[in-house]
Each structure stands twice: as C-alpha cells, then as structure tokens.
Amino acid sequence: MIPRVVHCGPVTCLNVTGMGEPGGAEHVSAIGALHAVAVAMGGSEGPLEGRWWVEDTSRPPLEVPRDQWRWHLLLPLPGMPDPGAAEAARERARASGAAVDRVQVVTFTEGECVELLHEGPYSEEKASLDVMDAFMAEHGLARNGPHHEIYLTAFTDPEPRTILRQPVTRPTG
C-alpha cells in the first residue's frame, strides 16, 4: 500500500446528496435513484463513487456515529449532458419508484489529491487511511475537502477494492 499524489481535473457526474450510514435505507435509496436515472440516460459510465464528510469537528470522523455521516454519491458521466437530458431521464425513470428527483448533474474539481488502493473490507479502511495520513504528514500536505471513495467492486463483493482519495493542499508559511 503506497499512496501517490494525483491531480483530478473537472468531472461531471450524476449526484445524490444525503446523510446516513453506508448500506442504510437512505444510502441504498440514493444508489437506486442514481442507477435508475443513469439507465434512462443510456447507462452509467463509471463506477459508483462517494464523497464523505462529517460536520461534528469535536472528534475524528470515524468516531462520529455512522448515521451522522454526510455524503455525495456519484456516477461519472462522459461529459456534460445535453440541456434537458437529465430532466428527461428523470421523467423516464420515475416509473421505477426510485427517488429520481434527488438526482442532479454536478461538475467538480478536486485538484491535487493523495490516492491509495484499499483491498479488503470497508471495516478495515482505517489502516489504509492511516497510511495516507502518514504520507500527507511526511510530504507537508493537509486535507482540503471531503474524503472520496471509488468503488471498483460491488458492495456485496466478498473481496472489495476501493480507491481512497483525499484532496490536499500545501499549506504556506
């Protein structure tokens, strides 16, 4: 497990923003809505991604109860869809029963990031995050935005693989 520094330019995605534990009802509903709209647009282009943060700054993020975790769930698109395409896809997907009105098209840029491939259960990500934190400290980097995960395998895969990404900045002074 060796972290690396990468630069992440603009990416356009389908997005649902929410709060709650991974695998909980809110999270699962958001995933269903994303996929329903993606299929109505002609299929998703990339793996499911999540950007995670907590608003409780009095303790480390992993000590905050999971039902208080906030997230953006994302499905990357090949580019900006034509005007009205997302709205039309939401209408076509409405019959699925998914909460498709929550799906938006967003574009964001993370810039410089530290990235690491985590192989193993999500419950063991802390070890990989600790490696990333040590790397950031060694290279004089500080967190600069929500923690980002790219799910290379399905959530139900017994041997999950996840790219962990942390936007960073180089503090001055």
N, C-alpha and C positions, 0 to 999 in steps of 0.2 A: 504494500500500500504506500505509494509515493504520490503525494499531491503535486499538482502542476498549476502554473499560472496560465490562464487563458483569457482572451478578450472576446466578449459576447456582444455583438452588434445588435441592431434592432431585429426583433422577431415579432411577427403578427400571429395571434392565437385566438381561438375561442376561449372564453374565460367565464368561470363562475366563482364568485367570492362568497365565502361563508365562514362559519365558526363551528367547531366541534371536533370530536376525536376522529382520528383516521379509522375508517371502517364503520363509523356510526351512521345513523339514519340520514343526517344532513349531508355527510360526505358522500355516501352511496347515491343519494338523490342527485347531487351535483354531477357526479360522474355519469349517471344515466342521462341527464339533460344534455351534457356536452356531447356524448356519443350520438344521441338522437338527432341533434342539430348537425353534427358532422356528417352523419349518414345522409341526411336530407340535402347537404351541400355537395354530396358526391364522395364522401368517405374522408376519414381523418388522414392527415399527412404525417403525423409524428406520434411518438409515444406520449402517454399521459404524463403531465408534469405537475408539480405543486410548488408553490412559494409559500413558506410558512413563517409566522411570527406570533409573538405574544405581546400583550400590552402591559402585563404585570412586570415591571422592571425591578421589583424588590427581590427577585430570586432568579437563578439561572433558568433559561427557557424550559429545559427538560424537567424541572421541578414544578412547573406550573401544571395544574390539572389539565388533562388532555381535552376535556370538554370546553376549556377556555382557549384552546389553540385557534388561531385565525389562519385562513388560507385563501389563496387564489389557485384553483385548479385550471389547467391549461391543456389545450390540444393545439399544437403548432399548425399553421396553415402555410401553403407555399408562397403566399404574398397577400396583399390587401385584396379582399374580395370586391367584386364589382358593387357599386352602390345598390342597396336594396337586397343583395343576395342573402345576407344573414337574416333579414326580416322575413323574406320569402321562405327560407329554410325553417325558421321557427314555426311559421304557419303550417308548412308541410309536416313538421314533426309533432305538432300539437296533439294529433290523434294517438300518439304513443303514450300519453298520460304523464310524460316526464315534465318537470318544471322548466320548460323551454324558455319562458320569458326571462329567466335569470341569466341566460347565455348572452354574452356581449362579445364583440370583436375588440381586442385591445392590441396595442403595439407598445413594447417596452424595450429598453436597452439597459443591460446590467454593467457593461464596461468590463473593467478588469475584475477577474474572479479567481478564486482558488477552487480547484476541482479535484475530486477523488472518486474512483470506482469502489463502491461498497458491495461486497459479495457476501450474502448471508441475510439472516432475519433482520427485519426492521428494528426489533428489540435490541439488536447489537450495534446499531448505528453509532452509539455514543463513542465506542472505541475509535471508529473512523473519524468522527467529529473531533475527538481529542488530538488525533494525528494532524488534522487540518489546523486546529488551533495552535499547535506547537510550530507548524510550518509558518503560519502567519506571524507568530511572535518572532521567530528566527529571521524572517525577511522584513520585519518592520511594517507589517500590514495590519489594518484594522477593518472590522466588519463595516459594510456600507450598504445595507439593505437586507431584505428578507432572505432567509435560508431557502435554497432552491433544490428540488429533487427531480430527477428524470427517471421514470420507472421503465427499465428496459425489459422487465418481465411482468406478467400479470400479478396482481396482489395475491392470488391464490397459489402461485408457483412455490413449491417447497424449497427452492434454492433461488431466492430473488436476487436480482442485480440492479443496483441503483446508482446513478451518478449523483453525487452530492456536490453542490456548488454553493460557494459563498461569495457574493460581491464584496470587493475590498477597496480600500483607499490607502494611499501612502500619506500618513499624517505629516504635516510640515512642522518644523520647529525643533 
